[in-house]
Amino acid sequence: MSTPNPRLPIPKRPRVPLGVESWTLGVVVAALVTAAPPLAAAGRPVAIRAADGRTTTGLMFDARTRPAPAVVLVPMLGRPKEDWQMVAQQLADANLSALAIDLPDTTLPADPTELLRWHEPIGAAVAYLAGRPADVRPGAVGVAGASLGANLAVLAAAADTAIRAIALVSPSLDYRGVRIELPFAQYGPRPALLMASVHDAFATRSIRTLAQDASSAREVRWSNVPAHGTILLARDAELVRALVEWFQRTLSVN
């Protein structure tokens, strides 16, 4: 179950094993990443070349009727773009094209400053979509990210006004130096959807801080399912439905 009201207190947690209650961000990610295999690949493969010459691989799920709004989907650290397959297909079924991309690497870079550039492929993916006006409606591109992907989505959106809406699944105010409180403020009044499990301590604290923004374009959804990032979406169909409907509203699907 979930609630869209960011002013409501986080629902009381049901009794769960001690191991769940004592999660830290690292434990949550490690446990859940190993718990779920990636979904089988689907969608149309694409290669996106950034301005610096690097290539990002993606899977494109086309809306039925085009041009249509589109959403870039960014995975967790160590997880593939295929984790978004189910969400991407539901977006396409709702007449929103979806482009799931991989992160630059499956492990953190040795140089912490390099991690701060990992949002650049998101900008390249947005530019790729914007460069296809026959398929993608101008001014109607959003980004959804999970865990580290959520933090990177905030950095990308703060730097690119072409990103009209963002959805953050299990974000953290500070993921290994990728801090988002200031970039989130710079994102301004554009719509933002914040989602997390009530059992995920780092994400819930982060969302409560971000939701203090008085903007009416902020929406919060809580889940009672003990999971993190794209694994949470795989286990909570209501959250997926809320995410799809929210992008339909904020990107103005006809």
PyMOL commands that set and color helices and strands:
alter all, ss='L'
color gray80, all
select helices_A, chain A and resi 18-21+25-35+81-93+112-115+120-130+148-159+181-187+201-210+229-235+237-250
alter helices_A, ss='H'
color red, helices_A
select strands_A, chain A and resi 44-49+55-61+68-74+97-101+136-146+163-169+174-175+178-179+192-197+218-223
alter strands_A, ss='S'
color yellow, strands_A
deselect
rebuild
show_as cartoon
